[in-house]
Amino acid sequence: MSPRDLDRRTFVGGLAAAGALAAVPRPLHALVDRQQPTQKLRVACIGVGGMGFNDVRGMSGEQLVAFADVDWKSAERAFRAFPNAKRYKDFREMLEKERNNIDAVTVSTPDHVHAAAAMMALKMGKHVYCQKPLARTIGEVRALKSEAAKRPRQATQMGNQGHSAEGIRLIREWVEAGLIGPVRRVEYWTNRPIWPQAFNRSSVAHNIPETLDWNLWLGPAKERPYNPAYAPFNWRGWWDFGTGAMGDMACHLMDAAYWTLGLKYPSRITPESTLLFSETAPTSERIEYEFPAIGDRPAVTLSWRDGSLFPPRPEGWPEIEDWPFDREGGQVWYGDKGMLLAGTYGENPRLLDPKVAAEIAATPLPKKYPRTEGVYKEWISAIKDGKQPGSDFAGYAGPMTEMIVIGCLATRMGQALVMDPDTGVIKNATPPSEWVNPTFRAGWSL
């Protein structure tokens, strides 16, 4: 059966079978012997070109069973590196045929396919690694979060790799040690978008590249003619496929504050942007998140800028140094006693006060939070050890992504959103239902 021959009846029947299979109680290591931690996982990869090839390399010490990619030209590098992996264009067909041969699944597709792919793998009882953002819309994120919560014995991980790195741990240890005092504001910036956006849909017809299955690339999204403005790379700026600059980079930049400060839902999100278009994200935007005080933590504001907008030069920044210190992206934390700066992924954290920085360099703080060997090894170890990794769908990645895509929604609506910080309910507006819970095409489902 070719990928094009997978009709809706076959697919829905397969989902029913997968649901029945998942309903049977399964030990965490149904296919991995917990007593033999060196036993290799059997892995299937959905999307193996571009960022997906990083997933393939990250799993290279395990047994790579099958690859699915809608463009086999894009997938050539992975195919050459692992010639024994079976090849598919439709991930649904791959999961159906290989479900008894695999333990774990990676997902590296455009944002609009994340939820469908990750959900199908979850319901088949597989451990799942999904690139950021976890999903494109609030409804999809909540569905994945809810499903993962029902399956604590399946290890899930979002690909915000900074969460597994050294920098974010140093930031949290420094803040909790009071080195900059209570944090009241964090400023962010990124050079994204590095793809075109802020325009209307073109009506010009284009031929579909011979190697691309356009119907499968669209996946659950509504049908439209192929245009190079969407694929292979420029999809991020289109609301039907991506989440703009914020959805692309905030899972990295906001990660340290979300984790360190114990953030949940904001009480208010205020967006500002250049001209809004109906189908694409704006050229640049500034989004301010306001979080209420919780316990000993004061109220805190996160201020996001993209499109190469930069925050003001911090008071005390050395005159001999350029500002911003990295035009591609970074973050500045403002506390009552000082400031902390770091890169996009929380890397290279730096205390602005030279005296405090020198003291910490001479006498580092104890390592309060365990270190990892990186995002892929953390997920693999979690599977084999019967644990959840740091950025699991239910406990961390889902809630953080939800916070981020609500910011995308505020920009798209062009208005401030007032929220219940405990429940995430928007109190002052009703977003269009398609922007929250999109309708999938026939044959695609959560």
C-alpha positions, -999 to +999 in steps of 0.1 A: +000+000+000+015+034-010+011+064+012-015+079-011-036+047-008-041+051+030-077+061+030-097+074+059-114+041+067-080+024+070-066+052+091-096+055+115-096+017+118-060+018+127-066+044+153-093+023+169-068-006+170-042+016+184-066+028+211-075-008+220-038-016+223-031+014+244-060+006+267-043-026+278-020-019+309+016-018+297+047-018+318+069+012+312+094-010+294+070-031+274+096-033+247+127-023+268+140-046+296+145-024+327+171-049+340+192-043+309+197-005+305+222-010+277+195-026+255+189-004+225+156+013+220+138+007+187+130+042+173+109+055+144+115+091+133+088+113+118+105+140+097+142+134+091+153+163+070+164+197+084+160+197+122+147+161+119+182+150+111+193+163+145+168+139+160+182+111+139+217+118+150+205+121+186+191+086+184+221+072+165+232+051+194+198+033+195+182+011+168+167+033+141+139+011+126+120+034+103+118+069+089+088+089+076+093+121+055+070+137+029+101+147+008+126+120+002+151+144-013+151+163+020+155+129+037+185+118+016+211+125+043+192+104+069+186+076+043+223+075+035+234+075+071+210+047+081+203+026+049+186-002+069+158+020+083+126+014+065+113+043+045+078+058+044+062+091+033+031+089+055+039+087+092+004+071+098+013+042+076+047+039+093+032+038+128+005+013+118+030-011+101+058-007+126+040-004+159+051-038+171+087-031+161+092+002+179+095+016+214+098+053+208+090+080+182+105+114+174+085+141+157+102+169+137+076+183+113+061+218+107+042+229+138+007+221+123+015+184+122+030+181+157-002+173+175-015+147+151+018+128+150+026+130+187-009+120+197-010+090+174+023+078+189+011+084+224-021+065+219-001+036+205+018+034+238+051+048+226+075+071+242+075+104+223+100+132+216+085+162+198+103+194+186+092+227+199+067+243+201+048+213+213+018+222+191+004+252+172-027+261+191-040+261+227-065+233+220-038+210+205-014+217+234-041+210+260-050+177+242-014+165+242-009+176+278-041+157+289-032+125+270+003+125+284-010+129+319-029+097+315+003+079+305+029+087+331+048+055+322+055+068+287+084+092+287+077+124+267+101+152+259+099+185+240+129+195+220+138+228+239+173+216+243+184+244+266+163+229+294+187+200+295+218+222+295+241+237+321+231+274+317+195+271+328+207+252+360+232+279+368+205+306+363+181+289+387+208+282+413+220+319+412+185+333+414+175+310+443+207+319+461+195+355+460+225+368+439+203+393+421+175+395+446+138+390+439+132+391+401+106+415+389+112+417+351+129+397+323+135+412+289+139+390+257+148+396+221+154+375+190+164+382+154+135+360+142+117+360+118+145+350+095+118+340+070+094+362+050+061+370+067+036+399+071+019+396+037-012+381+021-016+348+003-004+347-033-028+335-060+001+326-084+001+289-092+033+268-088+043+233-097+048+210-068+084+197-065+086+162-079+099+148-046+073+164-023+040+149-014+021+181-010-011+164+003+009+148+031+028+180+039-005+197+044-016+169+068-045+181+090-044+217+075-070+229+050-063+223+014-046+250-006-023+250-038+014+245-033+035+276-031+072+279-022+061+306+003+051+277+025+075+248+020+101+237+026+111+264+052+089+295+051+059+279+068+067+293+102+052+327+094+018+313+083-007+309+111-022+278+095+012+261+097+034+278+122+035+301+152+057+330+140+088+342+157+075+338+192+063+302+188+096+294+172+120+309+199+101+315+231+103+279+241+140+285+243+142+320+256+114+319+282+124+285+295+147+296+323+122+321+338+093+297+334+112+270+353+131+292+378+102+315+388+075+288+389+054+306+363+019+294+352-007+315+334-003+353+332-030+376+344-026+398+314-009+397+280-005+430+261+007+428+224+021+455+202+031+449+166+036+462+131+008+459+106-013+427+111-023+404+082-050+378+083-029+348+076+007+357+086+025+369+116+037+405+117+072+417+108+080+425+145+062+425+178+065+433+215+044+412+239+043+419+276+032+391+300+022+401+336+023+373+362+008+379+397+029+374+429+029+338+443+042+331+478+075+348+483+079+356+446+068+391+437+048+399+406+069+396+375+067+409+339+082+391+309+088+414+279+092+398+245+106+415+213+112+400+179+119+413+144+153+426+157+137+449+182+160+452+212+154+462+249+170+493+263+207+491+273+208+481+310+221+507+334+256+497+343+263+479+310+301+485+302+305+514+278+332+494+259+308+466+251+282+466+223+245+464+231+228+440+227+256+416+234+241+391+208+219+404+180+205+369+174+188+368+208+192+369+245+177+377+279+182+402+308+169+395+343+162+425+366+163+418+403+162+441+433+199+436+439+213+432+404+210+419+368+217+386+351+222+381+313+222+349+292+219+337+256+188+324+238+191+289+253+202+301+287+238+296+277+267+316+291+248+332+320+266+363+334+261+384+365+264+421+357+278+431+391+316+424+386+321+419+423+294+392+426+305+376+393+341+374+406+330+358+439+309+332+421+338+324+397+362+319+426+337+299+447+309+284+426+276+275+443+269+238+450+252+221+421+216+220+434+200+206+402+213+174+385+231+178+352+223+159+321+241+147+290+219+166+267+183+166+255+184+133+236+204+113+262+181+127+289+150+113+271+167+080+264+178+076+300+143+086+313+128+058+291+152+032+304+151+044+340+113+046+342+112+084+347+100+115+330+126+139+316+127+176+325+106+189+296+078+163+296+045+171+279+022+169+309+042+185+337+063+211+319+064+214+281+027+215+277+020+243+303+049+264+290+039+260+253+003+269+262+015+301+278+035+309+247+008+302+221-016+323+241+008+352+234+007+344+197-031+345+200-030+379+216-009+393+187-032+376+161-063+391+178-046+425+181-057+431+217-047+427+253-060+395+269-070+394+306-068+359+320-075+339+351-040+331+362-051+298+379-072+283+351-059+300+319-095+312+310-095+343+289-119+367+306-122+397+283-125+382+248-136+351+228-111+340+202-123+325+170-128+287+176-105+278+147-077+297+163-080+276+195-093+242+184-087+238+146-108+215+125-087+188+110-092+175+074-108+141+070-083+113+078-065+134+104-074+135+140-064+139+176 
